Amino acid sequence: MNGKIILDTNIIIALFAEDSIIHNRIANTGEVFVPCIAIGELYFGAYKSRNTQDNLSRIEEFAIHNTVLPCDIETAKIYGDIKNSLKEKGQPIPENDMWIAAITQQYALTLVTKDSHFNLVKNLEVELW
């Protein structure tokens, strides 16, 4: 790991659930980034929850205190390459995860996740927590 990580949505959810192991591991990491796609997934979860307003507030507070990386033309180019490569291998992964992988590669970060399917993406630095 290069000391710079990007958090998958499931890791952020673990943070929100006050998972002490995840909190400790992040506290002992260099720089932490968040893909805008993960923020979108969190908003989706908030809008369909029973505690919509509380969850929206939590997401907004989290986003303010973290560096959220956007998508741009370079992200789209990397995404296209990832999607094509996975399609050729017959090993698709969820659409949003391909975007998260693209942002991770674009910024040369290590993706921290609980999802092993990210290991199917070539040249993607992944740590399973």
N, C-alpha and C positions, 0 to 999 in steps of 0.2 A: 504494500500500500504506500502511496506517495504522501500521505498525511493530509490529503485533500479529498474529502468524500462528498458524495451527493446522496441524499436520502430518498429511497423509494417510499411510496405512500404507506406501505405496511409498517415501515419503521417509524414514520411520523405518527401513525395511529398508536403504535406501542408507546411512543413518548407521551401522547395525550392520555394514555391509560396509566401513565406514571410507572412504566416498567423500569425498575431500578437498574437492571442489567444494561438495558439500552442507554439509559441516562448516563451511567458510569462510562460506558464505552465511548459515547459521544464526547463526554467531558475530557477524555484522554486522547482526543483527536485534534489534529491541526485545524484546518479550515473546513467548515461545513456549508454545503450549498443545498438548495432545494430546486427541483425542476418545476417550472410553471405547470406542467401537466399534473404533477402530484397535487398541487394546490387546487386545480380543477376537479380532480377526483375527490378531494376532501369536501369541496363545495357541493358536489353531487350528493355525497353522503349526508351532508348537513341538511340539504333541502328535502331529503326524503326521511329525515329523522323526526322523532317526536319533540326533540328539544332544539328545533331549528335555530332560534335566535341565539341560544347559548353556544351552539356549535359554530355558527357564523362568527360570533365574537371571538371564539378561541382561534379560529383559522386566521382571522384578520390580525389578531395579536401575534400569532406565530409568524405570519408573513412579514409583518413590520420588523420583527427582531431577527430575521434571517435574510440571507442573500438568495433571492429567487432569480433563477436563470431563465431568460425567455427563449422562445424559438425564433429563428430567423432563416434567411435563405441557406446559409451553411448547414443549419440543423436539418432543413428539408432535404438537402442533398445527401447527407449522411443517412437520414431516415430511409430515403429511397434505396440506397445501397443495402442497408440492413434488411429491409423488407424483401428486396429481390433475392438476396442471398438465402434468407430463411425459406422463401418460396421455392427456390431451386432445390433446396435440401428436403423439402416437404416437411419442414419443422416450424410452422407458424407459432408465434406467441401473441398475446393480446396486443391490439393496435396501440393503446396508450403506452404499453411497455416498450414498444419499438421507438416511440418518440422519446421516452425517458432514456433509453440506451443511446439514442442519437445525441441528446444533450450531454450525456456523460462522456461520450467519445469526443465531442466537439471541444469540450473544455479540459480534456485529458484528466478526468477525475476517476475515482474508484466508487462504483455504485454499491451502496450498502442496502441489502434487501433480505427478505426471507424467501424469495422466489428463485428456485434453482433453474427455471427455464431461461433466465438471463445468460446462463453458461452456454447457450446455443448461439449467442451472438459473437461472431468472430471479433477478436481484438478488443473485447470489452473487459475492463478490469472490474471484477465482482468480488464482494465479500459477503458471504452468507452469515447473517446474525440470527 
